[in-house]
């Protein structure tokens, strides 16, 4: 389990392999050991070995195909977060490190000291994005500003922009998206218990929600 609060931006030392599976080597520079779970751009991976200060991760073909790892290059920078400790402070939201979709950045706009990002709204996550709800973009815990049929937007504060790989983003880049697990659970259970599986806001209101 992660919080979506990025601890460090780290450089990819090597990408070995391809779509059928890869080994990923990263200069972590953090206190970690073999077997630890590390979120890399929001993807939960396990350290399989160390070579000096470089951590190596084994990535399955399934994970490669469903995330932005398939386009990752040696020398790229990544958001890094270690798994949350039992006594740690919870400052973001529940982030599992399981990617729901990959989406394109549609627009990046600076507004004073802040930044406004607009992302695609892929069909597989449309039902789980709500205004003022939580979402993780490349592992960063963020609050959704607005949602439309085709996109959703987020306002980024300077601290988040400077402390994550968001400062390297360009329009057209692809990002990993994980929706809020609480939202997914609630909607899934409502769909299961309601007599009509076609869930709408009007039907919810009619049933007293």
Secondary structure per residue as TSV (DSSP state, phi and psi in degrees):
chain	resnum	aa	ss	phi	psi
A	1	X	-	360.0	139.1
A	2	X	B	-125.9	173.7
A	3	X	-	-113.5	-14.5
A	4	X	S	84.3	10.6
A	5	X	-	-100.1	108.6
A	6	X	-	-70.2	131.2
A	7	X	-	-87.3	-33.4
A	8	X	E	-163.8	152.6
A	9	X	E	-100.8	123.7
A	10	X	E	-121.8	154.6
A	11	X	E	-92.9	139.6
A	12	X	E	-77.4	117.5
A	13	X	E	-79.5	-34.6
A	14	X	E	-163.3	146.3
A	15	X	E	-122.3	114.8
A	16	X	E	-117.7	122.2
A	17	X	E	109.8	-162.2
A	18	X	E	-155.4	-140.7
A	19	X	T	-66.0	-25.8
A	20	X	T	-82.4	-6.1
A	21	X	E	145.7	151.8
A	22	X	E	-147.5	163.6
A	23	X	E	-112.3	132.6
A	24	X	E	-117.8	124.6
A	25	X	E	-113.0	128.9
A	26	X	E	-135.6	135.8
A	27	X	E	-77.8	93.7
A	28	X	-	-72.1	-52.0
A	29	X	-	66.4	25.5
A	30	X	S	-129.1	158.6
A	31	X	S	-70.8	110.1
A	32	X	-	-155.4	162.7
A	33	X	-	-140.6	168.6
A	34	X	T	-59.2	133.6
A	35	X	T	97.3	-13.2
A	36	X	-	-70.2	146.8
A	37	X	E	-90.7	130.1
A	38	X	E	-129.8	132.1
A	39	X	E	-89.7	120.2
A	40	X	E	-113.9	111.3
A	41	X	T	52.1	38.2
A	42	X	T	86.9	-1.9
A	43	X	E	-101.3	121.2
A	44	X	E	-74.2	117.0
A	45	X	E	-128.6	160.6
A	46	X	E	-114.2	132.9
A	47	X	E	-69.0	123.2
A	48	X	E	-100.4	-24.6
A	49	X	E	-166.5	165.7
A	50	X	E	-122.5	142.3
A	51	X	E	-126.9	97.3
A	52	X	T	66.6	-125.6
A	53	X	T	-95.3	8.2
A	54	X	E	-97.0	124.8
A	55	X	E	-92.3	140.1
A	56	X	E	-113.1	137.1
A	57	X	E	-123.6	137.2
A	58	X	E	-97.9	126.0
A	59	X	E	-119.2	126.2
A	60	X	E	-72.3	159.9
A	61	X	H	-61.4	-33.9
A	62	X	H	-61.6	-46.2
A	63	X	H	-66.3	-41.2
A	64	X	H	-59.7	-45.6
A	65	X	H	-69.1	-26.7
A	66	X	H	-100.7	4.4
A	67	X	S	-134.8	-179.2
A	68	X	G	-80.2	0.5
A	69	X	G	-60.2	-26.6
A	70	X	G	-63.7	-20.0
A	71	X	G	-108.2	4.4
A	72	X	-	-71.5	137.3
A	73	X	-	-121.1	153.1
A	74	X	T	-57.0	134.5
A	75	X	T	95.9	-12.5
A	76	X	-	-68.7	158.7
A	77	X	E	-103.4	145.3
A	78	X	E	-135.2	149.7
A	79	X	E	-75.4	132.2
A	80	X	E	-124.3	133.1
A	81	X	E	-142.9	129.6
A	82	X	E	-77.7	155.5
A	83	X	-	-59.2	146.8
A	84	X	-	-69.9	134.8
A	85	X	-	-79.9	158.3
A	86	X	T	-59.9	-33.2
A	87	X	T	-100.1	13.4
A	88	X	-	-76.4	161.1
A	89	X	-	-84.1	134.1
A	90	X	-	-98.2	102.6
A	91	X	-	-107.7	-13.3
A	92	X	S	-108.6	-117.3
A	93	X	-	-144.5	174.4
A	94	X	-	-66.6	112.8
A	95	X	B	-119.9	123.8
A	96	X	-	-89.5	-25.4
A	97	X	S	86.6	18.6
A	98	X	-	-110.5	113.8
A	99	X	-	-79.7	130.2
A	100	X	-	-91.7	-29.4
A	101	X	E	-164.4	160.4
A	102	X	E	-114.7	133.2
A	103	X	E	-136.5	159.0
A	104	X	E	-93.7	144.1
A	105	X	E	-77.8	120.6
A	106	X	E	-91.6	-29.8
A	107	X	E	-157.9	140.9
A	108	X	E	-130.2	123.2
A	109	X	E	-137.1	131.2
A	110	X	E	-88.2	132.1
A	111	X	E	-126.7	91.5
A	112	X	T	67.4	-125.5
A	113	X	T	-86.0	-6.4
A	114	X	E	-105.5	170.7
A	115	X	E	-127.5	144.2
A	116	X	E	-118.6	118.6
A	117	X	E	-112.3	138.0
A	118	X	E	-119.5	127.8
A	119	X	E	-117.1	154.2
A	120	X	E	-60.2	154.7
A	121	X	-	-116.3	84.1
A	122	X	-	-59.5	147.9
A	123	X	G	-60.2	-30.6
A	124	X	G	-72.5	-11.6
A	125	X	G	-122.0	3.7
A	126	X	G	-53.1	-40.1
A	127	X	G	-78.5	-5.0
A	128	X	G	-115.3	8.4
A	129	X	-	-111.4	123.2
A	130	X	-	-133.9	146.7
A	131	X	T	-56.4	135.3
A	132	X	T	72.7	3.7
A	133	X	-	-85.2	173.0
A	134	X	E	-96.4	150.7
A	135	X	E	-153.2	149.9
A	136	X	E	-110.1	122.6
A	137	X	E	-110.1	115.8
A	138	X	T	49.1	37.2
A	139	X	T	87.1	-1.4
A	140	X	E	-92.7	124.3
A	141	X	E	-72.3	120.8
A	142	X	E	-136.5	160.6
A	143	X	E	-107.7	129.9
A	144	X	E	-74.2	132.7
A	145	X	E	-88.5	-56.2
A	146	X	E	-138.9	152.7
A	147	X	E	-133.0	133.9
A	148	X	-	-127.6	-178.7
A	149	X	S	-62.6	-32.7
A	150	X	S	-110.4	-10.7
A	151	X	E	-156.5	168.7
A	152	X	E	-143.4	152.7
A	153	X	E	-124.2	156.4
A	154	X	E	-142.0	138.0
A	155	X	E	-95.3	131.0
A	156	X	E	-112.3	125.9
A	157	X	-	-78.8	157.9
A	158	X	H	-56.4	-38.5
A	159	X	H	-61.1	-44.1
A	160	X	H	-67.9	-42.0
A	161	X	H	-61.0	-47.2
A	162	X	H	-74.7	-27.7
A	163	X	H	-95.9	7.8
A	164	X	S	-136.9	177.4
A	165	X	G	-76.6	3.1
A	166	X	G	-61.4	-26.1
A	167	X	G	-69.1	-15.1
A	168	X	G	-98.1	-7.4
A	169	X	-	-62.8	148.5
A	170	X	-	-130.9	152.6
A	171	X	T	-55.9	132.4
A	172	X	T	99.5	-15.5
A	173	X	-	-65.5	152.2
A	174	X	E	-100.5	142.4
A	175	X	E	-131.5	156.5
A	176	X	E	-86.6	135.7
A	177	X	E	-123.1	130.1
A	178	X	E	-122.3	121.8
A	179	X	E	-80.1	167.8
A	180	X	-	-69.9	122.6
A	181	X	H	-60.2	-34.5
A	182	X	H	-65.4	-40.9
A	183	X	H	-64.5	-41.3
A	184	X	H	-64.0	-43.1
A	185	X	H	-64.4	-47.7
A	186	X	H	-61.0	-47.7
A	187	X	H	-66.1	-41.7
A	188	X	H	-61.2	-42.6
A	189	X	H	-69.1	-37.2
A	190	X	H	-63.4	-42.0
A	191	X	H	-62.3	-38.4
A	192	X	H	-69.9	-34.9
A	193	X	H	-92.1	-21.0
A	194	X	S	-74.7	145.3
A	195	X	S	-64.5	-32.7
A	196	X	S	-109.3	121.5
A	197	X	S	-71.4	-13.0
A	198	X	-	-82.6	89.0
A	199	X	-	-81.2	127.1
A	200	X	-	-135.6	164.4
A	201	X	H	-63.5	-39.2
A	202	X	H	-62.2	-40.5
A	203	X	H	-67.9	-38.0
A	204	X	H	-62.6	-44.7
A	205	X	H	-62.9	-39.6
A	206	X	H	-65.4	-26.1
A	207	X	T	-92.7	4.0
A	208	X	T	95.6	8.3
A	209	X	-	-82.2	360.0
